[in-house]
Amino acid sequence: MYRNSDNWILHCDVYVTAFGFDVYVEIPGVGSDDFELEITPRVVKIWGVKKKLCHRATALAIEIQTGEFQRELYLPSRVDTENVSAELKLGVLHIKLVKEKAVSVVVSVQDKGNNNL
């Protein structure tokens, strides 16, 4: 099999936990300096580039995916963007997201009487 594109798709797993979400992204051969990670309350975005392994020789077969990549994951609920951790280990990026705490508001109701309906 020979590759004919420099763009490739990141494979991801997303798990719901008691506190939020665990996201796992396969990015083998990519160092932490070669990609960017952006977290908004409802979206995880990762983009970067996987560099070619050899530049000094003529290839007989090229099956390892290289080039630019980008992936956006849309979350079903909001996360706290101040409480995010990410770790790259053995070619897998693990992102831990904490759900945003629900905000409740107490509203006082003014009684204007029943005659104004």
Stockholm file with secondary structure:
# STOCKHOLM 1.0

chainA/1-117         MYRNSDNWILHCDVYVTAFGFDVYVEIPGVGSDDFELEITPRVVKIWGVKKKLCHRATALAIEIQTGEFQRELYLPSRVDTENVSAELKLGVLHIKLVKEKAVSVVVSVQDKGNNNL
#=GR chainA/1-117 SS CCCCCSCCCCEEEEEECSSEEEEEEECTTCCGGGEEEEECSSEEEEEEEECCSCSSSCCSCCCSCCEEEEEEEECSSCEEEEEEEEEEETTEEEEEEEECCCCCCCCCCCCCCSTTC
#=GC SS_cons         CCCCCSCCCCEEEEEECSSEEEEEEECTTCCGGGEEEEECSSEEEEEEEECCSCSSSCCSCCCSCCEEEEEEEECSSCEEEEEEEEEEETTEEEEEEEECCCCCCCCCCCCCCSTTC
//
